[in-house]
Amino acid sequence: MPTYEYKREDGSTFELIQPMSEDPLKTCPTTGQPVKRLISGGTGLVFKGDGFYTTDYKKKESSNGSSGDTSSKKGSDNIDSSDA
């Protein structure tokens, strides 16, 4: 069920979870003031959890970069071993 935001006559706002099939409120359930339902932008896209980024959209550069680092370490090891 969606969450609707309402504005009271005095300017204060409140949110209410309502079914889409239900008509908009005419009065505030707590104060009895006349209310208008506001149009909101929604919540947008929300990603939760650890696995989404690492399993779906992780850049492959990091794995190539780590293999590049090991080859540079091998190269430095070769230089060190030839110097000794």
mmCIF file as gemmi writes it, N, C-alpha and C atoms, coordinates in Angstrom:
data_model
loop_
_atom_site.group_PDB
_atom_site.id
_atom_site.type_symbol
_atom_site.label_atom_id
_atom_site.label_alt_id
_atom_site.label_comp_id
_atom_site.label_asym_id
_atom_site.label_entity_id
_atom_site.label_seq_id
_atom_site.pdbx_PDB_ins_code
_atom_site.Cartn_x
_atom_site.Cartn_y
_atom_site.Cartn_z
_atom_site.occupancy
_atom_site.B_iso_or_equiv
_atom_site.pdbx_formal_charge
_atom_site.auth_seq_id
_atom_site.auth_asym_id
_atom_site.pdbx_PDB_model_num
ATOM 1 N N . MET Axp A 1 ? 0.844 -1.181 0 1 0 ? 1 A 1
ATOM 2 C CA . MET Axp A 1 ? 0 0 0 1 0 ? 1 A 1
ATOM 3 C C . MET Axp A 1 ? 0.888 1.243 0 1 0 ? 1 A 1
ATOM 4 N N . PRO Axp A 2 ? 0.507 2.234 -0.752 1 0 ? 2 A 1
ATOM 5 C CA . PRO Axp A 2 ? 1.3 3.459 -0.815 1 0 ? 2 A 1
ATOM 6 C C . PRO Axp A 2 ? 1.108 4.346 0.417 1 0 ? 2 A 1
ATOM 7 N N . THR Axp A 3 ? 2.095 5.183 0.647 1 0 ? 3 A 1
ATOM 8 C CA . THR Axp A 3 ? 2.036 6.171 1.717 1 0 ? 3 A 1
ATOM 9 C C . THR Axp A 3 ? 1.702 7.52 1.09 1 0 ? 3 A 1
ATOM 10 N N . TYR Axp A 4 ? 0.64 8.137 1.576 1 0 ? 4 A 1
ATOM 11 C CA . TYR Axp A 4 ? 0.212 9.439 1.064 1 0 ? 4 A 1
ATOM 12 C C . TYR Axp A 4 ? 0.544 10.516 2.077 1 0 ? 4 A 1
ATOM 13 N N . GLU Axp A 5 ? 0.909 11.682 1.567 1 0 ? 5 A 1
ATOM 14 C CA . GLU Axp A 5 ? 1.203 12.816 2.434 1 0 ? 5 A 1
ATOM 15 C C . GLU Axp A 5 ? 0.041 13.807 2.339 1 0 ? 5 A 1
ATOM 16 N N . TYR Axp A 6 ? -0.411 14.259 3.495 1 0 ? 6 A 1
ATOM 17 C CA . TYR Axp A 6 ? -1.525 15.212 3.576 1 0 ? 6 A 1
ATOM 18 C C . TYR Axp A 6 ? -1.05 16.482 4.265 1 0 ? 6 A 1
ATOM 19 N N . LYS Axp A 7 ? -1.651 17.614 3.86 1 0 ? 7 A 1
ATOM 20 C CA . LYS Axp A 7 ? -1.352 18.904 4.477 1 0 ? 7 A 1
ATOM 21 C C . LYS Axp A 7 ? -2.615 19.427 5.151 1 0 ? 7 A 1
ATOM 22 N N . ARG Axp A 8 ? -2.471 19.748 6.444 1 0 ? 8 A 1
ATOM 23 C CA . ARG Axp A 8 ? -3.605 20.29 7.198 1 0 ? 8 A 1
ATOM 24 C C . ARG Axp A 8 ? -3.804 21.76 6.878 1 0 ? 8 A 1
ATOM 25 N N . GLU Axp A 9 ? -4.926 22.285 7.296 1 0 ? 9 A 1
ATOM 26 C CA . GLU Axp A 9 ? -5.283 23.688 7.079 1 0 ? 9 A 1
ATOM 27 C C . GLU Axp A 9 ? -4.253 24.634 7.716 1 0 ? 9 A 1
ATOM 28 N N . ASP Axp A 10 ? -3.661 24.205 8.859 1 0 ? 10 A 1
ATOM 29 C CA . ASP Axp A 10 ? -2.699 25.064 9.548 1 0 ? 10 A 1
ATOM 30 C C . ASP Axp A 10 ? -1.295 24.983 8.942 1 0 ? 10 A 1
ATOM 31 N N . GLY Axp A 11 ? -1.098 24.169 7.914 1 0 ? 11 A 1
ATOM 32 C CA . GLY Axp A 11 ? 0.189 24.073 7.233 1 0 ? 11 A 1
ATOM 33 C C . GLY Axp A 11 ? 1.026 22.872 7.626 1 0 ? 11 A 1
ATOM 34 N N . SER Axp A 12 ? 0.682 22.192 8.702 1 0 ? 12 A 1
ATOM 35 C CA . SER Axp A 12 ? 1.436 21.012 9.109 1 0 ? 12 A 1
ATOM 36 C C . SER Axp A 12 ? 1.071 19.828 8.211 1 0 ? 12 A 1
ATOM 37 N N . THR Axp A 13 ? 1.967 18.863 8.13 1 0 ? 13 A 1
ATOM 38 C CA . THR Axp A 13 ? 1.739 17.707 7.264 1 0 ? 13 A 1
ATOM 39 C C . THR Axp A 13 ? 1.809 16.406 8.064 1 0 ? 13 A 1
ATOM 40 N N . PHE Axp A 14 ? 1.233 15.362 7.496 1 0 ? 14 A 1
ATOM 41 C CA . PHE Axp A 14 ? 1.327 14.021 8.067 1 0 ? 14 A 1
ATOM 42 C C . PHE Axp A 14 ? 1.234 13.011 6.936 1 0 ? 14 A 1
ATOM 43 N N . GLU Axp A 15 ? 1.701 11.807 7.214 1 0 ? 15 A 1
ATOM 44 C CA . GLU Axp A 15 ? 1.648 10.736 6.229 1 0 ? 15 A 1
ATOM 45 C C . GLU Axp A 15 ? 0.684 9.654 6.692 1 0 ? 15 A 1
ATOM 46 N N . LEU Axp A 16 ? 0.061 9 5.721 1 0 ? 16 A 1
ATOM 47 C CA . LEU Axp A 16 ? -0.902 7.951 6.028 1 0 ? 16 A 1
ATOM 48 C C . LEU Axp A 16 ? -0.79 6.851 4.984 1 0 ? 16 A 1
ATOM 49 N N . ILE Axp A 17 ? -0.738 5.612 5.437 1 0 ? 17 A 1
ATOM 50 C CA . ILE Axp A 17 ? -0.719 4.47 4.524 1 0 ? 17 A 1
ATOM 51 C C . ILE Axp A 17 ? -2.163 4.11 4.205 1 0 ? 17 A 1
ATOM 52 N N . GLN Axp A 18 ? -2.498 4.146 2.906 1 0 ? 18 A 1
ATOM 53 C CA . GLN Axp A 18 ? -3.866 3.869 2.455 1 0 ? 18 A 1
ATOM 54 C C . GLN Axp A 18 ? -3.834 2.988 1.22 1 0 ? 18 A 1
ATOM 55 N N . PRO Axp A 19 ? -4.85 2.173 1.043 1 0 ? 19 A 1
ATOM 56 C CA . PRO Axp A 19 ? -4.967 1.451 -0.226 1 0 ? 19 A 1
ATOM 57 C C . PRO Axp A 19 ? -5.259 2.43 -1.367 1 0 ? 19 A 1
ATOM 58 N N . MET Axp A 20 ? -4.828 2.095 -2.556 1 0 ? 20 A 1
ATOM 59 C CA . MET Axp A 20 ? -5.061 2.974 -3.703 1 0 ? 20 A 1
ATOM 60 C C . MET Axp A 20 ? -6.545 3.112 -4.021 1 0 ? 20 A 1
ATOM 61 N N . SER Axp A 21 ? -7.313 2.11 -3.682 1 0 ? 21 A 1
ATOM 62 C CA . SER Axp A 21 ? -8.742 2.121 -3.981 1 0 ? 21 A 1
ATOM 63 C C . SER Axp A 21 ? -9.531 3.037 -3.038 1 0 ? 21 A 1
ATOM 64 N N . GLU Axp A 22 ? -8.93 3.428 -1.927 1 0 ? 22 A 1
ATOM 65 C CA . GLU Axp A 22 ? -9.621 4.272 -0.95 1 0 ? 22 A 1
ATOM 66 C C . GLU Axp A 22 ? -9.587 5.738 -1.385 1 0 ? 22 A 1
ATOM 67 N N . ASP Axp A 23 ? -10.681 6.455 -1.15 1 0 ? 23 A 1
ATOM 68 C CA . ASP Axp A 23 ? -10.747 7.873 -1.494 1 0 ? 23 A 1
ATOM 69 C C . ASP Axp A 23 ? -9.819 8.685 -0.59 1 0 ? 23 A 1
ATOM 70 N N . PRO Axp A 24 ? -9.319 9.846 -1.091 1 0 ? 24 A 1
ATOM 71 C CA . PRO Axp A 24 ? -8.473 10.711 -0.259 1 0 ? 24 A 1
ATOM 72 C C . PRO Axp A 24 ? -9.248 11.23 0.954 1 0 ? 24 A 1
ATOM 73 N N . LEU Axp A 25 ? -8.51 11.471 2.042 1 0 ? 25 A 1
ATOM 74 C CA . LEU Axp A 25 ? -9.149 12.02 3.241 1 0 ? 25 A 1
ATOM 75 C C . LEU Axp A 25 ? -9.624 13.437 2.997 1 0 ? 25 A 1
ATOM 76 N N . LYS Axp A 26 ? -10.681 13.812 3.658 1 0 ? 26 A 1
ATOM 77 C CA . LYS Axp A 26 ? -11.181 15.194 3.612 1 0 ? 26 A 1
ATOM 78 C C . LYS Axp A 26 ? -10.8 15.94 4.893 1 0 ? 26 A 1
ATOM 79 N N . THR Axp A 27 ? -10.716 15.191 6.008 1 0 ? 27 A 1
ATOM 80 C CA . THR Axp A 27 ? -10.347 15.794 7.299 1 0 ? 27 A 1
ATOM 81 C C . THR Axp A 27 ? -9.261 14.947 7.964 1 0 ? 27 A 1
ATOM 82 N N . CYS Axp A 28 ? -8.46 15.603 8.807 1 0 ? 28 A 1
ATOM 83 C CA . CYS Axp A 28 ? -7.397 14.927 9.546 1 0 ? 28 A 1
ATOM 84 C C . CYS Axp A 28 ? -8.022 14.004 10.595 1 0 ? 28 A 1
ATOM 85 N N . PRO Axp A 29 ? -7.569 12.765 10.69 1 0 ? 29 A 1
ATOM 86 C CA . PRO Axp A 29 ? -8.152 11.846 11.666 1 0 ? 29 A 1
ATOM 87 C C . PRO Axp A 29 ? -7.84 12.221 13.12 1 0 ? 29 A 1
ATOM 88 N N . THR Axp A 30 ? -6.774 12.993 13.375 1 0 ? 30 A 1
ATOM 89 C CA . THR Axp A 30 ? -6.427 13.353 14.753 1 0 ? 30 A 1
ATOM 90 C C . THR Axp A 30 ? -6.953 14.723 15.169 1 0 ? 30 A 1
ATOM 91 N N . THR Axp A 31 ? -6.912 15.708 14.253 1 0 ? 31 A 1
ATOM 92 C CA . THR Axp A 31 ? -7.324 17.07 14.636 1 0 ? 31 A 1
ATOM 93 C C . THR Axp A 31 ? -8.683 17.474 14.087 1 0 ? 31 A 1
ATOM 94 N N . GLY Axp A 32 ? -9.141 16.815 13.032 1 0 ? 32 A 1
ATOM 95 C CA . GLY Axp A 32 ? -10.42 17.177 12.43 1 0 ? 32 A 1
ATOM 96 C C . GLY Axp A 32 ? -10.331 18.334 11.459 1 0 ? 32 A 1
ATOM 97 N N . GLN Axp A 33 ? -9.124 18.856 11.215 1 0 ? 33 A 1
ATOM 98 C CA . GLN Axp A 33 ? -8.945 19.973 10.27 1 0 ? 33 A 1
ATOM 99 C C . GLN Axp A 33 ? -9.112 19.48 8.833 1 0 ? 33 A 1
ATOM 100 N N . PRO Axp A 34 ? -9.554 20.355 7.949 1 0 ? 34 A 1
ATOM 101 C CA . PRO Axp A 34 ? -9.605 19.984 6.525 1 0 ? 34 A 1
ATOM 102 C C . PRO Axp A 34 ? -8.181 19.725 6.006 1 0 ? 34 A 1
ATOM 103 N N . VAL Axp A 35 ? -8.041 18.741 5.12 1 0 ? 35 A 1
ATOM 104 C CA . VAL Axp A 35 ? -6.726 18.39 4.581 1 0 ? 35 A 1
ATOM 105 C C . VAL Axp A 35 ? -6.769 18.272 3.065 1 0 ? 35 A 1
ATOM 106 N N . LYS Axp A 36 ? -5.6 18.404 2.434 1 0 ? 36 A 1
ATOM 107 C CA . LYS Axp A 36 ? -5.428 18.171 1.002 1 0 ? 36 A 1
ATOM 108 C C . LYS Axp A 36 ? -4.317 17.154 0.834 1 0 ? 36 A 1
ATOM 109 N N . ARG Axp A 37 ? -4.518 16.208 -0.072 1 0 ? 37 A 1
ATOM 110 C CA . ARG Axp A 37 ? -3.471 15.233 -0.347 1 0 ? 37 A 1
ATOM 111 C C . ARG Axp A 37 ? -2.439 15.875 -1.268 1 0 ? 37 A 1
ATOM 112 N N . LEU Axp A 38 ? -1.168 15.739 -0.916 1 0 ? 38 A 1
ATOM 113 C CA . LEU Axp A 38 ? -0.077 16.324 -1.689 1 0 ? 38 A 1
ATOM 114 C C . LEU Axp A 38 ? 0.44 15.323 -2.708 1 0 ? 38 A 1
ATOM 115 N N . ILE Axp A 39 ? 0.988 15.849 -3.785 1 0 ? 39 A 1
ATOM 116 C CA . ILE Axp A 39 ? 1.631 15.014 -4.784 1 0 ? 39 A 1
ATOM 117 C C . ILE Axp A 39 ? 3.108 14.953 -4.412 1 0 ? 39 A 1
ATOM 118 N N . SER Axp A 40 ? 3.621 13.747 -4.255 1 0 ? 40 A 1
ATOM 119 C CA . SER Axp A 40 ? 5.027 13.602 -3.893 1 0 ? 40 A 1
ATOM 120 C C . SER Axp A 40 ? 5.789 12.963 -5.036 1 0 ? 40 A 1
ATOM 121 N N . GLY Axp A 41 ? 7.103 13.06 -4.949 1 0 ? 41 A 1
ATOM 122 C CA . GLY Axp A 41 ? 7.972 12.516 -5.982 1 0 ? 41 A 1
ATOM 123 C C . GLY Axp A 41 ? 8.24 11.037 -5.827 1 0 ? 41 A 1
ATOM 124 N N . GLY Axp A 42 ? 7.762 10.443 -4.765 1 0 ? 42 A 1
ATOM 125 C CA . GLY Axp A 42 ? 8.038 9.03 -4.537 1 0 ? 42 A 1
ATOM 126 C C . GLY Axp A 42 ? 9.372 8.842 -3.84 1 0 ? 42 A 1
ATOM 127 N N . THR Axp A 43 ? 9.723 7.604 -3.605 1 0 ? 43 A 1
ATOM 128 C CA . THR Axp A 43 ? 10.947 7.331 -2.87 1 0 ? 43 A 1
ATOM 129 C C . THR Axp A 43 ? 12.14 7.111 -3.767 1 0 ? 43 A 1
ATOM 130 N N . GLY Axp A 44 ? 11.926 6.874 -5.031 1 0 ? 44 A 1
ATOM 131 C CA . GLY Axp A 44 ? 13.04 6.591 -5.909 1 0 ? 44 A 1
ATOM 132 C C . GLY Axp A 44 ? 13.442 5.129 -5.831 1 0 ? 44 A 1
ATOM 133 N N . LEU Axp A 45 ? 14.635 4.851 -6.274 1 0 ? 45 A 1
ATOM 134 C CA . LEU Axp A 45 ? 15.135 3.491 -6.32 1 0 ? 45 A 1
ATOM 135 C C . LEU Axp A 45 ? 16.032 3.25 -5.116 1 0 ? 45 A 1
ATOM 136 N N . VAL Axp A 46 ? 15.76 2.197 -4.372 1 0 ? 46 A 1
ATOM 137 C CA . VAL Axp A 46 ? 16.518 1.906 -3.161 1 0 ? 46 A 1
ATOM 138 C C . VAL Axp A 46 ? 17.141 0.523 -3.281 1 0 ? 46 A 1
ATOM 139 N N . PHE Axp A 47 ? 18.474 0.464 -3.1 1 0 ? 47 A 1
ATOM 140 C CA . PHE Axp A 47 ? 19.175 -0.81 -3.092 1 0 ? 47 A 1
ATOM 141 C C . PHE Axp A 47 ? 19.544 -1.136 -1.66 1 0 ? 47 A 1
ATOM 142 N N . LYS Axp A 48 ? 19.2 -2.329 -1.211 1 0 ? 48 A 1
ATOM 143 C CA . LYS Axp A 48 ? 19.532 -2.748 0.144 1 0 ? 48 A 1
ATOM 144 C C . LYS Axp A 48 ? 20.315 -4.047 0.086 1 0 ? 48 A 1
ATOM 145 N N . GLY Axp A 49 ? 21.208 -4.213 1.014 1 0 ? 49 A 1
ATOM 146 C CA . GLY Axp A 49 ? 21.967 -5.445 1.109 1 0 ? 49 A 1
ATOM 147 C C . GLY Axp A 49 ? 23.372 -5.3 0.589 1 0 ? 49 A 1
ATOM 148 N N . ASP Axp A 50 ? 24.219 -6.251 0.946 1 0 ? 50 A 1
ATOM 149 C CA . ASP Axp A 50 ? 25.625 -6.211 0.564 1 0 ? 50 A 1
ATOM 150 C C . ASP Axp A 50 ? 25.871 -6.792 -0.821 1 0 ? 50 A 1
ATOM 151 N N . GLY Axp A 51 ? 25.117 -7.793 -1.222 1 0 ? 51 A 1
ATOM 152 C CA . GLY Axp A 51 ? 25.451 -8.557 -2.406 1 0 ? 51 A 1
ATOM 153 C C . GLY Axp A 51 ? 25.147 -7.911 -3.734 1 0 ? 51 A 1
ATOM 154 N N . PHE Axp A 52 ? 24.352 -6.874 -3.777 1 0 ? 52 A 1
ATOM 155 C CA . PHE Axp A 52 ? 23.934 -6.338 -5.067 1 0 ? 52 A 1
ATOM 156 C C . PHE Axp A 52 ? 25.113 -5.81 -5.855 1 0 ? 52 A 1
ATOM 157 N N . TYR Axp A 53 ? 25.897 -4.947 -5.251 1 0 ? 53 A 1
ATOM 158 C CA . TYR Axp A 53 ? 27.012 -4.328 -5.966 1 0 ? 53 A 1
ATOM 159 C C . TYR Axp A 53 ? 28.084 -5.359 -6.281 1 0 ? 53 A 1
ATOM 160 N N . THR Axp A 54 ? 28.439 -6.179 -5.328 1 0 ? 54 A 1
ATOM 161 C CA . THR Axp A 54 ? 29.554 -7.098 -5.527 1 0 ? 54 A 1
ATOM 162 C C . THR Axp A 54 ? 29.226 -8.218 -6.503 1 0 ? 54 A 1
ATOM 163 N N . THR Axp A 55 ? 27.973 -8.577 -6.625 1 0 ? 55 A 1
ATOM 164 C CA . THR Axp A 55 ? 27.645 -9.675 -7.529 1 0 ? 55 A 1
ATOM 165 C C . THR Axp A 55 ? 27.205 -9.209 -8.906 1 0 ? 55 A 1
ATOM 166 N N . ASP Axp A 56 ? 26.652 -8.012 -9.016 1 0 ? 56 A 1
ATOM 167 C CA . ASP Axp A 56 ? 26.074 -7.602 -10.292 1 0 ? 56 A 1
ATOM 168 C C . ASP Axp A 56 ? 26.841 -6.507 -11.03 1 0 ? 56 A 1
ATOM 169 N N . TYR Axp A 57 ? 27.322 -5.514 -10.343 1 0 ? 57 A 1
ATOM 170 C CA . TYR Axp A 57 ? 27.876 -4.355 -11.029 1 0 ? 57 A 1
ATOM 171 C C . TYR Axp A 57 ? 29.292 -4.014 -10.601 1 0 ? 57 A 1
ATOM 172 N N . LYS Axp A 58 ? 30.014 -4.964 -10.086 1 0 ? 58 A 1
ATOM 173 C CA . LYS Axp A 58 ? 31.385 -4.694 -9.676 1 0 ? 58 A 1
ATOM 174 C C . LYS Axp A 58 ? 32.244 -4.503 -10.916 1 0 ? 58 A 1
ATOM 175 N N . LYS Axp A 59 ? 33.101 -3.499 -10.885 1 0 ? 59 A 1
ATOM 176 C CA . LYS Axp A 59 ? 33.97 -3.231 -12.025 1 0 ? 59 A 1
ATOM 177 C C . LYS Axp A 59 ? 35.021 -4.328 -12.139 1 0 ? 59 A 1
ATOM 178 N N . LYS Axp A 60 ? 35.312 -4.718 -13.337 1 0 ? 60 A 1
ATOM 179 C CA . LYS Axp A 60 ? 36.298 -5.763 -13.552 1 0 ? 60 A 1
ATOM 180 C C . LYS Axp A 60 ? 37.718 -5.21 -13.492 1 0 ? 60 A 1
ATOM 181 N N . GLU Axp A 61 ? 37.887 -3.884 -13.457 1 0 ? 61 A 1
ATOM 182 C CA . GLU Axp A 61 ? 39.215 -3.278 -13.381 1 0 ? 61 A 1
ATOM 183 C C . GLU Axp A 61 ? 39.942 -3.679 -12.107 1 0 ? 61 A 1
ATOM 184 N N . SER Axp A 62 ? 39.207 -3.793 -11.006 1 0 ? 62 A 1
ATOM 185 C CA . SER Axp A 62 ? 39.846 -4.106 -9.742 1 0 ? 62 A 1
ATOM 186 C C . SER Axp A 62 ? 40.506 -5.475 -9.78 1 0 ? 62 A 1
ATOM 187 N N . SER Axp A 63 ? 39.903 -6.449 -10.458 1 0 ? 63 A 1
ATOM 188 C CA . SER Axp A 63 ? 40.531 -7.764 -10.546 1 0 ? 63 A 1
ATOM 189 C C . SER Axp A 63 ? 41.741 -7.709 -11.477 1 0 ? 63 A 1
ATOM 190 N N . ASN Axp A 64 ? 41.675 -6.915 -12.548 1 0 ? 64 A 1
ATOM 191 C CA . ASN Axp A 64 ? 42.823 -6.76 -13.43 1 0 ? 64 A 1
ATOM 192 C C . ASN Axp A 64 ? 43.925 -5.969 -12.741 1 0 ? 64 A 1
ATOM 193 N N . GLY Axp A 65 ? 43.533 -4.976 -11.96 1 0 ? 65 A 1
ATOM 194 C CA . GLY Axp A 65 ? 44.503 -4.167 -11.243 1 0 ? 65 A 1
ATOM 195 C C . GLY Axp A 65 ? 45.266 -4.982 -10.227 1 0 ? 65 A 1
ATOM 196 N N . SER Axp A 66 ? 44.594 -5.93 -9.574 1 0 ? 66 A 1
ATOM 197 C CA . SER Axp A 66 ? 45.279 -6.744 -8.582 1 0 ? 66 A 1
ATOM 198 C C . SER Axp A 66 ? 46.247 -7.705 -9.256 1 0 ? 66 A 1
ATOM 199 N N . SER Axp A 67 ? 45.892 -8.231 -10.442 1 0 ? 67 A 1
ATOM 200 C CA . SER Axp A 67 ? 46.812 -9.115 -11.14 1 0 ? 67 A 1
ATOM 201 C C . SER Axp A 67 ? 47.995 -8.311 -11.678 1 0 ? 67 A 1
ATOM 202 N N . GLY Axp A 68 ? 47.738 -7.049 -12.042 1 0 ? 68 A 1
ATOM 203 C CA . GLY Axp A 68 ? 48.825 -6.179 -12.479 1 0 ? 68 A 1
ATOM 204 C C . GLY Axp A 68 ? 49.769 -5.875 -11.333 1 0 ? 68 A 1
ATOM 205 N N . ASP Axp A 69 ? 49.227 -5.761 -10.125 1 0 ? 69 A 1
ATOM 206 C CA . ASP Axp A 69 ? 50.055 -5.494 -8.963 1 0 ? 69 A 1
ATOM 207 C C . ASP Axp A 69 ? 50.956 -6.684 -8.669 1 0 ? 69 A 1
ATOM 208 N N . THR Axp A 70 ? 50.444 -7.907 -8.832 1 0 ? 70 A 1
ATOM 209 C CA . THR Axp A 70 ? 51.264 -9.079 -8.535 1 0 ? 70 A 1
ATOM 210 C C . THR Axp A 70 ? 52.367 -9.227 -9.561 1 0 ? 70 A 1
ATOM 211 N N . SER Axp A 71 ? 52.095 -8.875 -10.823 1 0 ? 71 A 1
ATOM 212 C CA . SER Axp A 71 ? 53.152 -8.961 -11.829 1 0 ? 71 A 1
ATOM 213 C C . SER Axp A 71 ? 54.222 -7.921 -11.564 1 0 ? 71 A 1
ATOM 214 N N . SER Axp A 72 ? 53.836 -6.735 -11.076 1 0 ? 72 A 1
ATOM 215 C CA . SER Axp A 72 ? 54.838 -5.721 -10.759 1 0 ? 72 A 1
ATOM 216 C C . SER Axp A 72 ? 55.643 -6.143 -9.54 1 0 ? 72 A 1
ATOM 217 N N . LYS Axp A 73 ? 55.005 -6.872 -8.615 1 0 ? 73 A 1
ATOM 218 C CA . LYS Axp A 73 ? 55.743 -7.381 -7.457 1 0 ? 73 A 1
ATOM 219 C C . LYS Axp A 73 ? 56.725 -8.457 -7.906 1 0 ? 73 A 1
ATOM 220 N N . LYS Axp A 74 ? 56.296 -9.296 -8.851 1 0 ? 74 A 1
ATOM 221 C CA . LYS Axp A 74 ? 57.198 -10.318 -9.37 1 0 ? 74 A 1
ATOM 222 C C . LYS Axp A 74 ? 58.39 -9.663 -10.052 1 0 ? 74 A 1
ATOM 223 N N . GLY Axp A 75 ? 58.087 -8.585 -10.795 1 0 ? 75 A 1
ATOM 224 C CA . GLY Axp A 75 ? 59.168 -7.87 -11.47 1 0 ? 75 A 1
ATOM 225 C C . GLY Axp A 75 ? 60.138 -7.277 -10.46 1 0 ? 75 A 1
ATOM 226 N N . SER Axp A 76 ? 59.625 -6.722 -9.376 1 0 ? 76 A 1
ATOM 227 C CA . SER Axp A 76 ? 60.504 -6.148 -8.363 1 0 ? 76 A 1
ATOM 228 C C . SER Axp A 76 ? 61.253 -7.253 -7.638 1 0 ? 76 A 1
ATOM 229 N N . ASP Axp A 77 ? 60.637 -8.443 -7.481 1 0 ? 77 A 1
ATOM 230 C CA . ASP Axp A 77 ? 61.313 -9.57 -6.858 1 0 ? 77 A 1
ATOM 231 C C . ASP Axp A 77 ? 62.484 -10.018 -7.745 1 0 ? 77 A 1
ATOM 232 N N . ASN Axp A 78 ? 62.229 -10.026 -9.06 1 0 ? 78 A 1
ATOM 233 C CA . ASN Axp A 78 ? 63.286 -10.415 -9.991 1 0 ? 78 A 1
ATOM 234 C C . ASN Axp A 78 ? 64.443 -9.438 -9.931 1 0 ? 78 A 1
ATOM 235 N N . ILE Axp A 79 ? 64.132 -8.156 -9.837 1 0 ? 79 A 1
ATOM 236 C CA . ILE Axp A 79 ? 65.165 -7.15 -9.737 1 0 ? 79 A 1
ATOM 237 C C . ILE Axp A 79 ? 65.949 -7.319 -8.444 1 0 ? 79 A 1
ATOM 238 N N . ASP Axp A 80 ? 65.228 -7.563 -7.336 1 0 ? 80 A 1
ATOM 239 C CA . ASP Axp A 80 ? 65.866 -7.743 -6.052 1 0 ? 80 A 1
ATOM 240 C C . ASP Axp A 80 ? 66.753 -8.999 -6.057 1 0 ? 80 A 1
ATOM 241 N N . SER Axp A 81 ? 66.241 -10.095 -6.656 1 0 ? 81 A 1
ATOM 242 C CA . SER Axp A 81 ? 67.011 -11.33 -6.663 1 0 ? 81 A 1
ATOM 243 C C . SER Axp A 81 ? 68.228 -11.212 -7.569 1 0 ? 81 A 1
ATOM 244 N N . SER Axp A 82 ? 68.158 -10.442 -8.66 1 0 ? 82 A 1
ATOM 245 C CA . SER Axp A 82 ? 69.306 -10.287 -9.53 1 0 ? 82 A 1
ATOM 246 C C . SER Axp A 82 ? 70.352 -9.372 -8.897 1 0 ? 82 A 1
ATOM 247 N N . ASP Axp A 83 ? 69.891 -8.412 -8.046 1 0 ? 83 A 1
ATOM 248 C CA . ASP Axp A 83 ? 70.828 -7.537 -7.365 1 0 ? 83 A 1
ATOM 249 C C . ASP Axp A 83 ? 71.569 -8.296 -6.273 1 0 ? 83 A 1
ATOM 250 N N . ALA Axp A 84 ? 70.982 -9.302 -5.676 1 0 ? 84 A 1
ATOM 251 C CA . ALA Axp A 84 ? 71.606 -9.993 -4.549 1 0 ? 84 A 1
ATOM 252 C C . ALA Axp A 84 ? 72.601 -11.022 -4.933 1 0 ? 84 A 1
